[in-house]
């Protein structure tokens, strides 16, 4: 959630952020009114409570008619204090609801606009040229015996798949290579739970605009995560972190689950957009003043890993209308997909400033006192889309696929060869 002091001091900045996101700036006024009502209700409660305490000491000393009058006023006050307390509690709940409805304030450098209004930062690597008609990842997956979409649909429905044979080896290789890279770079490896409580999901901002894509388990009061950002953000929930230990940098590997509710008719062929996938996700807790530098480090890790995989890619500064609720700024790395003739997102990194930490009550204590930390996340390796990019970019005329050198020790071979149909 945003800092209420910012809202009170500069509501126009928050309104401008809402407009840049394509969201309702009127929510700012709803929150301002709720905040004013809460402060008024709290002031009334505290005033009545102070009078109640003062009368208590006076009653003990009073006698006769004076004592009777004071006792009558005490009884009257008791009812007023209860009513004022209830009003204050209700007003606080209104503020909390209004706060949860507001997205993070966007970074002033983020480009304003919708999905296509991103700013291109750079293009890296050389796109492949073929002297044959390139196959897409679906045809390559069948030829290699690597991806079984038909049986995935039979067993689980649309947007599910099996990685089989060399497909499973390649998928595991990407994960293991990413984990080894993260450890070399000093990140702490984590295997988090993928079922979380509502407070974890809400605290990271995934029960707002992203709620339609969340798998809920109402009988258990739990949610399946769409990214390990959720359990990692909540990992230090309700804690005060040692300032000397910051920044804390993690790399979490987990399966991820997304309903893809808004993807009807989009990417229906293959494994670009699926309901279940594996991912290695970086997550950082740091001082707010260090957040931008940490954001650049996460982007550098993503670029370095794509470099290890030898993939051509571009980096974009995501426009405000395409940011998640928690992100103030986001950079995407998009790998080239030859048969689509365009770049597709394979990693993203978001600076969430202190937005999530305020919701999850994650703070640090230093010479400045106790204050919220900043949180950042960054995808190091989202398996299916990297499999797509590797298959398509490194395919050969005979249907084989060259394995990037960094993955050879994990896959155990330098090329994936076509196999007989099963």
HELIX and SHEET records of a PDB file:
HELIX    1   1 UNK A    4  UNK A    9  1                                   6    
HELIX    2   2 UNK A   11  UNK A   21  1                                  11    
HELIX    3   3 UNK A   26  UNK A   61  1                                  36    
HELIX    4   4 UNK A   64  UNK A  101  1                                  38    
HELIX    5   5 UNK A  115  UNK A  117  5                                   3    
HELIX    6   6 UNK A  137  UNK A  143  1                                   7    
HELIX    7   7 UNK A  149  UNK A  156  1                                   8    
HELIX    8   8 UNK A  166  UNK A  184  1                                  19    
HELIX    9   9 UNK A  198  UNK A  203  1                                   6    
HELIX   10  10 UNK A  211  UNK A  213  5                                   3    
HELIX   11  11 UNK A  229  UNK A  234  1                                   6    
HELIX   12  12 UNK A  243  UNK A  245  5                                   3    
HELIX   13  13 UNK A  288  UNK A  290  5                                   3    
HELIX   14  14 UNK A  291  UNK A  308  1                                  18    
HELIX   15  15 UNK A  320  UNK A  322  5                                   3    
HELIX   16  16 UNK A  338  UNK A  340  5                                   3    
HELIX   17  17 UNK A  355  UNK A  360  1                                   6    
HELIX   18  18 UNK A  383  UNK A  393  1                                  11    
HELIX   19  19 UNK A  405  UNK A  411  1                                   7    
SHEET    1   A 8 UNK A 119  UNK A 124  0                                        
SHEET    2   A 8 UNK A 313  UNK A 317 -1                                        
SHEET    3   A 8 UNK A 329  UNK A 337 -1                                        
SHEET    4   A 8 UNK A 342  UNK A 351 -1                                        
SHEET    5   A 8 UNK A 374  UNK A 382 -1                                        
SHEET    6   A 8 UNK A 276  UNK A 286 -1                                        
SHEET    7   A 8 UNK A 248  UNK A 257 -1                                        
SHEET    8   A 8 UNK A 188  UNK A 190  1                                        
SHEET    1   B 2 UNK A 147  UNK A 148  0                                        
SHEET    2   B 2 UNK A 162  UNK A 163 -1                                        
SHEET    1   C 3 UNK A 195  UNK A 197  0                                        
SHEET    2   C 3 UNK A 222  UNK A 224 -1                                        
SHEET    3   C 3 UNK A 215  UNK A 217 -1                                        
SHEET    1   D 3 UNK A 240  UNK A 242  0                                        
SHEET    2   D 3 UNK A 363  UNK A 366  1                                        
SHEET    3   D 3 UNK A 369  UNK A 372 -1                                        
SHEET    1   E 2 UNK A 401  UNK A 402  0                                        
SHEET    2   E 2 UNK A 415  UNK A 416 -1                                        
END                                                                             
